[in-house]
Amino acid sequence: MARKKKKKRSRKISNLTESILNILRTNRNRAYNYRQIASQLGVNDPSSRNQIIKTLQRLKEKGDLIENERGKYQYNSTTTYYSGLVNMNSNKTAYIYIEDLDEEVFIASNNLNKALDRDEVEVYVFKRRKRGRLEGEVTNIIKRSRFEFVGVIHLNKNFAFVVSDSSKMYVDVFVPKNKTKRAEDGDKVVVQIEEWPEKADSPIGKVIEVLGKPGEHNTEMHAILADYGLPHEFPKEVENYANKLDTSITQDEIKKRRDFRDVLTFTIDPKDAKDFDDALSFQVLDNGNYEIGIHIADVTHYLQEGTILDDEAFERGTSVYLVDRVVPMLPEILSNQACSLRPNEEKYTFSAVFEMNNKAEVKSQWFGRTVIYSDARFAYEEAQDIIESKSSTITEKNSLTGKTYKTTQELTDAILKFDDLAKIMRKKRMQAGAISFDKAEVKFHLDEHNEPTGVYFKITSDANHLIEEFMLLANKKVAEFVGKKQPSRTFVYRIHDEPDDQKLADLQNLVSRFGYKVNFQSHESITKSLNKLLKDVVGKKEQHLVDTLAIRTMSKAEYSVHNIGHYGLAFPYYSHFTSPIRRYPDVMVHRLLQHYLDGGKSLNEELFEERCNHSSKMEYLATKAERDSIKYMQVKFMQDHKDQEFKGVISGVTDWGIYVEIISNGCEGMVRIRDIKDDYYTFDQQHYALVGENSKNMYQLGEEVIVKVKKADLVQKHLDFLLLGKSNDS
């Protein structure tokens, strides 16, 4: 008797739906039939093929797939693929804000697919939500944000690897032995990624600069610059080009300009300034009004378009002000010499000249190229002394330059009149809805080795406001002159959007912990409330914290050819005209203004918008570097005060600990939750507090505590504090 053939049991393919979707998502520009998918999955039996056909049909009915032609399927990517910037967390996960969804999408570490922090990527957003949030997977890297990273090199026998300083860089960079640039084991270096093979866990790179030993002052300062892709010196060819420029003042050139050399002119700047790019001139007119000249260094006279000098200035975008040094946008021959409006020297300038009355009303205006002679150079402190004494108590010689003033009384009268007019203009701005951010800046006393010997807060004085108001006037009037006359003409504006509603709500929640209220019902109430808040906290323990929180609610100011006005200043038209030595947008403004004064037609809008975007980006990076240098110096200062107790304010509360800002010096550090030993503490998000499980003791935002330095990490620029208890004053 013949044996019955045993029926073949059908095999169910596990995760078939997800496997098919992965194949089609990865190759979404191609259409596949069931045979091609079976081949990709490595199956060829009839049962498996039948499962594939049924699954393809079901996914088509759901809308996940499109049947382009009979039996051929393609992934439907119309609603599930988006683009955005990667925002890495320190735990190797990320968030990507998707503008079209107005939501952040969580990216697990296994779904990053080699994306790094700030990369522009394409992301597939899963249709399901997990734990109430959208999740996604990076499917394509559109544009890397950077290829160079700062870190410490570790040498092995046949290769090396660089561990990045940044907690957001989640992989080491593999470096072949012949590409270490003779770095020694443990050196801090700049490494450049050259490739990242598909199956490699780490990218492959080469060392392009050896910075020095970690923890050394110059090493860390250069590392801060390198971390943001900012240079610390000029290429030799740029220096050579600048040094060969003719910087003499010639009679031929003077004849082409309006001559202000006989008009009383002076500068007011920080005591340690070297580049003076703005000066004020003053004279009383026959009708009793005042001619006010705002004279700005004529950088574009020397900085010609199309030269390597101009290319370098554009790439830098801005000068960078670290705690102990300035990294200038222009070589020293220009920034500190030819363009700097130094006392007792003739200089070429680009000027905004106004006729003003005693009510600070502008009766007429003029813009154009000029030549000046600065009679005196004041530090802010000297100008403030004159304003406060209201008399000619200044010495016959400038204490900084040793030069004799034109006449002591004449300079005193001019400064006092400038102060009167500035106060009127400031009052008008505040009434029009401007917001007064006089944030106390953290400054350092440094010794001859740039070691911090003290920390203090820089307070804004009337002399600072004097200069600020007249610079704002020039910037506003230049923008109005171009923008109001012919709005269609391409121009570079400094724009500032309205604050985000959610950030304002968060600010209200935070400052209420200190007993303050803010009214956000209308534009008028927002500005009034913010100004009152900023005024009320002056001199209080929480001033630095509240100032910082209020500034964070604001949109970032940026450069654009598309004018939307400046919210913070309450100006419909605003630009940057007054600092071309240190800001490239001001250089563009000078060129555009002169072009239009000469009767030129509107220039390429798209080109200037690209330049604006680059300038905004470089300004952002410079600001980040400046903040990092402050953090570094704060950590360095606190290293020498480990045995000292400090009173601080709780400035942030998280589920891993509390941040504390020391009241006397603004240094901020963290008390980790594991280091609070008197109880088991958990994070109460609703009350911005850590709460003890047994004692119910609370450490809340805004509360005063006593702390001591536990660890000062110069490399990571981070302070760890030990919590000694609550302040008796709290």
C-alpha positions in Angstrom: 0.0 0.0 0.0 1.4 3.4 -1.0 2.3 5.8 1.8 0.3 9.0 2.0 2.4 12.1 1.4 2.8 14.2 4.5 1.2 17.6 4.1 3.8 20.4 4.3 2.9 22.7 7.3 2.7 26.4 6.3 5.3 28.6 8.0 4.1 31.9 9.5 6.6 34.7 8.9 7.2 36.7 12.1 6.8 40.5 12.0 5.9 40.3 8.3 4.0 43.6 8.2 6.9 45.5 9.7 9.5 43.7 7.6 7.6 44.6 4.4 7.2 48.2 5.5 10.9 48.5 6.3 11.9 47.2 2.9 9.6 49.7 1.1 10.4 52.6 3.4 14.1 52.1 2.9 13.7 52.0 -0.9 10.6 54.2 -1.1 11.4 55.5 -4.6 11.1 51.9 -6.0 8.0 49.7 -6.6 8.2 46.0 -5.6 6.2 43.0 -6.5 5.6 40.1 -4.2 8.4 38.0 -5.7 11.0 40.8 -5.1 9.9 41.2 -1.5 10.1 37.4 -1.0 13.6 37.5 -2.3 14.5 40.3 0.1 13.1 38.3 3.0 14.9 35.1 1.9 11.8 33.0 1.5 10.5 31.1 -1.6 7.8 28.6 -0.5 4.2 29.1 -1.7 2.8 29.6 1.8 5.2 32.6 2.5 4.5 34.1 -0.9 0.8 33.9 -0.2 1.2 35.6 3.2 3.2 38.4 1.4 0.5 38.9 -1.2 -2.3 39.1 1.4 -0.2 41.5 3.6 0.6 43.8 0.6 -3.1 44.0 -0.2 -4.0 44.8 3.4 -1.4 47.5 3.6 -2.6 49.0 0.4 -6.2 49.1 1.8 -4.9 50.8 4.9 -3.2 53.5 2.8 0.3 52.5 3.8 1.2 51.4 0.3 0.3 52.6 -3.2 -0.1 50.1 -6.1 1.6 52.0 -8.9 0.9 49.4 -11.5 -0.7 46.0 -11.3 1.1 43.9 -8.6 3.8 46.5 -7.9 3.7 48.4 -4.6 5.5 51.5 -3.3 5.6 53.1 0.1 3.1 55.9 0.6 5.4 58.6 2.1 3.1 61.6 1.7 2.2 61.9 5.4 4.8 60.1 7.4 8.2 61.7 6.3 9.2 65.0 7.6 12.4 67.0 8.1 13.9 68.7 11.1 17.0 69.2 13.2 18.3 66.6 15.7 18.4 67.7 19.3 20.5 65.1 21.1 20.1 64.3 24.8 23.0 63.1 26.9 21.5 59.6 27.1 21.9 58.8 23.4 18.3 59.6 22.5 17.0 62.6 20.6 14.1 64.8 19.9 13.3 66.4 16.5 10.8 69.2 16.3 8.6 68.8 13.3 7.2 72.2 12.1 4.4 70.6 10.1 3.1 68.7 13.1 4.1 71.5 15.6 5.3 68.7 17.9 8.6 67.1 19.0 9.2 63.5 17.9 11.2 61.2 20.1 14.0 59.2 18.5 15.3 56.2 20.3 19.0 55.5 20.2 18.6 52.5 17.8 16.6 54.7 15.4 19.2 57.5 15.0 21.0 55.7 12.1 24.2 57.7 12.5 22.5 61.1 12.9 24.4 63.6 15.2 23.3 66.6 17.1 21.9 69.5 15.0 22.0 67.5 11.8 19.2 68.2 9.4 17.5 64.9 8.8 14.6 63.2 7.2 12.5 61.4 9.8 9.8 58.7 9.5 7.1 59.3 12.1 5.4 56.1 13.3 1.7 56.3 13.2 1.4 54.9 16.7 2.1 56.9 19.9 4.1 55.5 22.8 3.6 56.9 26.3 1.6 59.8 24.8 4.4 61.0 22.5 5.2 60.6 18.8 8.2 58.5 17.9 10.2 58.2 14.8 13.2 57.0 13.0 15.9 58.9 11.0 15.8 57.7 7.4 18.2 60.1 5.7 20.8 62.7 6.7 20.1 65.7 4.6 22.9 67.9 5.9 25.5 67.4 8.6 25.7 70.3 11.0 29.4 69.7 11.5 32.3 67.4 10.8 34.8 68.6 13.4 34.7 67.8 17.1 36.9 68.6 20.1 37.9 65.7 22.4 40.7 63.8 24.1 42.7 61.3 22.0 43.6 57.8 23.3 46.4 56.0 21.5 46.6 52.3 21.0 49.3 50.3 19.2 47.7 50.4 15.8 45.1 53.0 16.0 43.6 55.8 18.1 40.2 57.1 19.0 38.9 60.5 20.2 36.3 60.8 22.9 34.4 64.0 22.4 34.0 66.6 25.2 30.4 67.0 24.3 27.9 64.8 26.1 25.7 65.0 23.0 28.3 63.3 20.8 27.4 59.7 21.5 30.2 57.9 19.5 34.0 58.0 19.6 35.8 58.9 16.4 38.2 56.2 15.1 41.6 57.6 13.9 44.1 55.6 11.9 47.6 55.7 13.4 49.0 57.7 10.5 46.4 60.5 11.0 47.0 61.5 14.6 49.1 64.5 13.7 51.7 63.3 16.3 49.2 63.9 19.2 50.3 62.4 22.5 48.0 60.1 24.5 45.6 62.3 26.5 46.0 65.4 24.4 43.0 67.5 23.6 42.5 67.6 19.8 40.2 68.7 17.0 39.2 65.6 15.0 37.5 65.8 11.6 35.1 63.0 10.4 36.1 61.8 7.0 33.7 58.9 6.5 31.2 56.7 8.4 31.0 53.3 6.6 27.6 51.7 6.6 28.5 48.8 8.9 30.9 50.6 11.2 29.8 51.5 14.7 32.0 54.6 14.7 33.0 57.3 12.2 36.5 57.4 10.9 38.4 60.7 11.0 41.8 62.5 11.3 43.3 64.9 13.8 43.5 68.4 12.3 44.8 70.3 15.3 46.4 69.4 18.6 45.2 71.9 21.2 47.3 70.8 24.2 46.8 69.2 27.6 43.2 69.2 29.0 42.7 71.6 31.9 45.4 74.1 30.7 44.0 77.6 30.3 44.9 78.2 26.6 44.0 74.7 25.6 40.5 75.1 27.0 39.9 78.5 25.5 41.0 77.3 22.1 38.9 74.2 22.6 35.8 76.4 23.2 36.4 78.2 19.9 37.1 75.0 18.0 34.0 73.3 19.4 31.9 75.9 17.6 34.1 76.0 14.5 35.4 79.5 15.3 39.1 80.4 14.5 41.6 81.7 17.0 43.9 83.3 14.5 44.0 84.7 10.9 45.4 82.8 8.0 48.8 84.3 7.1 47.7 85.3 3.6 44.8 87.4 5.1 47.2 89.0 7.6 49.6 89.8 4.8 46.9 91.3 2.7 45.6 93.5 5.5 49.1 94.7 6.4 49.7 95.9 2.9 46.6 98.1 2.8 47.2 101.9 2.5 45.7 103.2 5.7 46.9 106.8 5.3 44.4 109.7 5.4 44.8 111.6 2.1 43.7 115.0 0.9 42.1 113.5 -2.2 39.9 111.3 -0.1 39.0 114.0 2.4 37.7 116.2 -0.5 35.1 113.4 -1.2 33.7 113.5 2.3 31.9 115.9 4.7 34.5 117.3 7.0 33.8 117.1 10.8 37.4 117.6 12.0 36.6 121.0 13.6 33.5 119.8 15.4 33.7 118.6 19.0 33.9 114.8 18.8 34.6 112.1 21.4 34.1 108.4 22.2 32.7 106.6 25.2 33.6 103.0 25.6 34.5 100.3 28.2 37.8 101.0 30.0 39.6 98.0 28.4 38.2 98.6 24.8 40.7 98.7 21.9 38.4 99.0 18.9 36.3 102.2 19.0 33.8 102.0 16.1 31.5 104.8 17.1 32.0 108.5 18.1 29.6 111.3 18.9 30.0 114.9 17.7 28.1 117.9 19.1 27.5 121.5 18.2 24.8 124.1 18.9 23.1 125.5 15.8 22.1 129.2 15.3 18.4 128.3 15.8 19.1 126.8 19.2 18.8 123.2 18.1 21.7 120.7 18.2 23.6 119.0 15.5 24.3 115.4 16.7 26.7 113.4 14.7 26.9 109.6 15.1 30.1 108.7 13.4 30.9 105.0 12.6 34.2 103.6 11.4 34.2 103.5 7.6 35.3 99.8 7.4 34.1 99.4 3.8 36.7 102.0 2.7 39.3 99.3 3.4 37.2 96.1 3.2 36.6 95.7 -0.5 34.2 93.1 -1.9 35.7 90.1 -3.6 39.0 90.2 -1.6 40.3 87.4 0.7 40.0 89.9 3.5 36.3 90.4 2.9 35.8 86.7 2.4 37.4 86.0 5.8 35.4 88.7 7.5 32.1 87.3 6.1 33.0 83.7 7.1 33.7 84.9 10.7 30.6 87.0 10.7 31.4 88.6 14.1 34.1 89.2 16.6 34.0 86.8 19.5 34.4 88.1 23.1 35.7 85.4 25.5 36.4 86.3 29.1 40.1 86.8 28.6 40.4 87.7 24.9 38.8 89.0 21.8 38.9 87.1 18.6 38.3 89.9 16.1 36.4 89.8 12.8 39.1 92.0 11.2 42.9 91.8 11.5 44.4 94.1 14.2 45.8 96.6 11.6 42.1 97.5 10.9 40.2 96.6 14.1 42.6 98.3 16.6 44.3 100.8 14.3 43.1 102.1 10.9 39.3 101.8 11.7 39.4 102.4 15.4 38.3 106.0 16.2 41.2 106.7 18.5 41.6 110.1 20.2 43.7 112.8 18.5 43.7 111.0 15.1 41.9 111.7 11.9 39.7 108.9 10.7 37.3 108.1 7.8 33.8 107.5 9.0 30.3 106.8 7.8 27.9 109.1 9.6 24.3 109.7 10.6 23.8 113.3 11.4 20.6 114.7 13.0 19.3 118.1 13.9 17.5 117.7 17.2 15.6 120.0 19.6 15.4 120.0 23.3 12.5 117.5 23.2 14.8 115.0 21.4 12.8 115.3 18.2 14.6 114.8 14.9 14.0 117.8 12.7 16.3 116.8 9.9 18.8 114.0 9.0 21.7 113.3 6.7 23.7 110.1 5.9 27.0 109.9 4.2 30.8 109.5 4.3 32.8 111.8 6.5 36.1 112.5 8.1 36.5 113.2 11.9 39.1 114.0 14.5 38.3 112.6 18.0 39.2 115.1 20.7 38.8 112.8 23.7 38.3 109.2 24.7 36.1 108.5 27.8 35.6 105.3 29.7 32.0 104.8 30.8 33.0 105.4 34.4 34.5 108.9 33.5 31.4 109.9 31.6 29.2 108.7 34.5 31.2 110.9 36.9 30.4 113.9 34.7 26.7 113.0 34.5 26.5 112.6 38.3 28.5 115.7 39.2 26.8 117.8 36.5 29.9 120.0 36.4 33.3 120.3 34.9 35.1 118.4 37.7 37.0 116.3 35.2 40.7 116.8 35.0 42.4 118.7 32.2 43.7 115.4 30.8 42.0 112.2 29.9 43.2 109.6 32.4 43.3 106.9 29.8 45.2 108.7 27.0 47.0 111.4 28.8 45.9 113.8 26.1 44.6 117.3 26.8 40.9 118.0 26.1 39.8 120.6 23.6 38.1 122.5 26.5 37.0 120.8 29.6 33.7 122.8 29.9 32.8 122.2 26.2 33.1 118.4 26.6 31.2 118.5 29.9 28.3 120.5 28.4 28.1 118.1 25.5 28.0 115.0 27.6 25.3 116.5 29.9 23.1 117.5 26.9 23.6 114.0 25.3 22.4 112.5 28.7 19.3 114.8 28.8 18.4 113.8 25.2 19.1 110.1 25.8 16.8 110.0 28.8 13.9 111.6 26.8 14.4 109.1 24.0 14.6 106.2 26.4 11.3 107.3 28.1 9.6 107.5 24.7 10.8 104.0 23.8 9.4 102.6 27.0 6.1 104.3 26.5 5.9 102.9 23.0 6.3 99.3 24.3 10.0 98.6 24.4 11.2 96.1 27.0 14.1 97.1 29.2 16.6 94.2 29.5 19.3 95.6 31.7 20.6 92.2 32.7 23.5 92.3 35.1 26.4 90.7 33.3 28.9 88.5 35.1 32.4 89.8 34.8 35.8 88.7 36.2 38.8 90.3 37.7 41.8 88.6 36.1 45.4 88.7 37.1 48.4 88.9 34.7 48.1 85.2 33.9 44.3 85.5 33.2 43.5 83.7 36.4 40.1 84.8 37.9 40.7 86.6 41.2 37.1 87.8 41.6 33.6 87.8 40.1 31.3 90.8 40.0 28.1 92.0 38.2 28.5 94.8 35.6 25.7 97.3 36.2 24.4 99.5 33.4 24.8 103.2 34.1 23.4 106.4 32.6 26.6 106.6 30.5 25.8 103.2 29.0 22.3 104.3 28.3 23.5 107.5 26.6 25.6 105.6 24.0 22.8 102.9 23.7 20.1 105.5 22.8 22.1 107.3 20.2 23.2 104.0 18.6 19.6 102.9 18.5 18.6 106.2 16.9 21.2 105.8 14.1 20.2 102.2 13.5 16.5 103.0 13.5 16.8 106.0 11.2 19.0 104.2 8.7 16.5 101.4 8.4 13.6 103.9 8.1 15.5 105.8 5.4 15.7 102.7 3.2 12.6 100.7 4.2 10.0 103.5 4.4 11.1 105.2 1.1 11.0 102.1 -1.0 10.0 98.9 1.0 10.8 96.8 -2.1 14.5 97.6 -1.9 16.7 94.9 -0.6 18.1 95.8 2.9 19.5 94.0 5.9 17.2 94.4 8.9 17.6 93.3 12.5 14.3 91.6 13.3 12.8 90.3 16.5 9.5 88.4 16.6 6.9 88.4 19.3 7.4 86.0 22.3 6.0 82.5 22.3 2.8 82.1 24.3 3.9 78.9 25.9 7.2 80.4 27.0 5.3 83.3 28.5 3.0 80.9 30.4 6.1 79.0 31.7 7.6 82.3 32.8 4.4 83.1 34.8 4.5 79.8 36.5 8.2 80.2 37.4 8.1 83.8 38.7 5.0 83.2 40.7 7.2 81.1 43.0 9.0 84.3 43.9 5.7 86.2 44.4 5.5 88.1 41.1 2.6 88.3 38.7 2.7 89.0 35.0 -0.3 90.0 32.8 -0.1 88.5 29.3 -3.5 89.5 28.1 -2.4 91.9 25.4 0.8 93.3 23.7 0.6 96.4 25.9 0.1 94.4 29.1 3.0 92.0 28.3 5.5 94.8 27.9 4.3 96.7 30.9 4.3 93.5 33.1 7.7 92.5 31.9 9.2 95.9 32.5 7.6 96.0 36.0 9.0 92.5 36.8 12.5 93.4 35.6 12.4 96.6 37.7 11.0 94.9 40.8 13.7 92.3 40.9 16.6 94.8 40.8 18.9 94.2 43.8 16.9 91.1 44.9 18.5 87.7 45.4 16.6 86.3 42.4 17.4 89.1 40.0 20.0 87.2 37.9 17.7 84.2 37.6 14.5 86.2 36.8 16.4 88.3 34.2 17.6 85.1 32.5 14.2 83.5 32.6 12.6 86.6 31.1 15.1 86.8 28.3 14.5 83.1 27.5 10.8 83.9 26.8 11.9 86.2 24.0 12.3 85.1 20.4 15.9 85.3 19.1 16.8 88.5 17.2 18.2 87.8 13.8 19.1 89.3 10.5 16.8 89.2 7.5 15.9 91.1 4.3 12.3 90.5 5.3 11.3 93.1 7.8 8.9 92.3 10.6 10.1 95.0 13.0 11.8 94.6 16.3 9.5 93.6 19.1 11.8 94.1 22.0 12.7 97.7 21.0 9.2 98.5 19.7 10.7 99.7 16.4 8.9 99.0 13.1 12.2 99.5 11.3 15.5 98.6 12.7 19.0 97.6 11.4 22.6 97.3 12.5 24.7 100.2 11.3 26.9 101.1 14.2 29.5 98.3 14.7 31.1 97.3 11.3 34.5 96.6 13.0 32.9 93.6 14.9 29.7 92.7 12.9 29.5 91.8 9.2 25.8 92.7 8.9 26.8 96.3 9.6 29.3 96.1 6.7 26.5 95.0 4.4 24.3 97.8 5.7 27.0 100.4 5.0 27.4 99.1 1.4 23.7 98.9 0.7 23.1 102.4 2.2 25.8 104.0 0.1 24.6 102.1 -3.0 21.1 103.6 -2.5 22.5 107.1 -1.7 24.3 106.9 -5.0 21.0 106.2 -6.8 21.5 102.4 -7.2 18.7 99.9 -7.9 17.6 97.2 -5.6 20.1 94.3 -5.2 19.7 90.5 -5.2 17.4 89.7 -2.3 18.1 86.0 -2.2 21.8 86.5 -2.0 21.5 88.9 0.9 19.1 86.7 2.7 21.6 83.9 2.5 24.3 86.2 3.9 21.8 87.2 6.7 21.2 83.6 7.6 25.0 83.0 7.8 25.5 86.1 10.0 22.7 85.0 12.3 24.3 81.5 12.6 27.7 82.9 13.4 26.3 85.3 16.0 24.6 82.3 17.7 27.8 80.3 17.7 29.8 83.3 19.1 27.3 83.8 21.8 27.5 80.1 22.8 31.3 80.3 22.9 31.2 83.4 25.0 28.8 81.7 27.5 31.1 78.7 27.6 34.1 80.9 28.4 32.1 82.4 31.3 31.2 79.0 32.6 34.8 77.9 32.4 36.0 80.9 34.4 33.3 80.4 37.0 34.4 76.8 37.5 38.0 77.9 37.6 37.2 80.6 40.2 35.2 78.1 42.3 38.1 75.6 42.3 39.9 77.9 44.7 36.9 78.2 47.0 36.1 74.6 47.7 36.1 75.1 51.5 33.8 78.1 51.4 30.1 78.0 52.1 27.8 80.0 49.7 24.3 81.2 49.8 22.4 80.4 46.6 19.0 80.3 45.0 17.5 77.1 43.6 17.4 78.0 39.9 16.1 74.8 38.5 14.6 71.5 39.6 14.8 68.2 37.7 14.3 64.5 38.5 18.1 64.1 38.9 18.7 67.1 41.2 18.5 70.8 41.7 20.5 73.6 40.2 21.7 76.3 42.5 22.9 79.8 41.5 25.2 81.5 44.0 23.8 84.9 44.8 27.1 86.7 45.2 28.7 85.7 41.9 26.1 84.1 39.6 28.0 80.8 39.4 25.5 77.9 38.9 26.1 74.3 39.8 24.1 71.1 40.5 23.2 69.3 43.7 22.6 65.7 42.5 19.6 64.0 44.1 21.8 61.0 45.2 24.0 63.4 47.2 21.1 64.6 49.4 21.4 62.0 52.2 18.8 63.0 54.8 15.9 61.4 53.0 14.9 59.7 49.7 13.8 62.6 47.4 11.6 62.5 44.4 10.7 65.2 41.8 7.4 67.0 42.1 6.9 68.6 38.7 3.7 70.4 39.7 5.5 72.3 42.5 8.9 72.6 40.9 10.3 70.8 44.0 12.2 67.8 45.3 10.2 66.2 48.1 11.5 63.9 50.9 9.5 60.6 51.0 9.5 60.4 54.8 10.1 63.9 56.1 8.0 65.6 53.3 10.8 68.3 53.3 10.8 70.3 50.1 13.4 72.0 48.1 11.5 74.4 45.8 12.5 76.7 42.9 13.4 80.1 44.2 14.3 78.9 47.7 17.6 80.0 49.3 20.0 77.2 50.3 23.6 76.9 51.5 26.0 75.0 49.3 29.6 74.0 49.1 31.7 72.9 46.1 32.0 69.2 45.7 33.6 69.0 42.3 34.8 71.6 39.8 35.2 70.1 36.4 37.1 72.5 34.1 36.9 70.2 31.0 33.1 69.8 31.2 32.7 73.3 32.6 30.5 72.0 35.3 30.1 72.5 39.1 28.8 69.9 41.5 27.6 71.3 44.9 27.0 69.6 48.2 23.7 70.8 49.9 24.4 71.9 53.4 20.8 73.0 54.2 18.3 75.8 53.8 19.3 79.4 54.4 18.0 80.9 57.7 16.8 83.9 55.6 14.7 81.6 53.4 
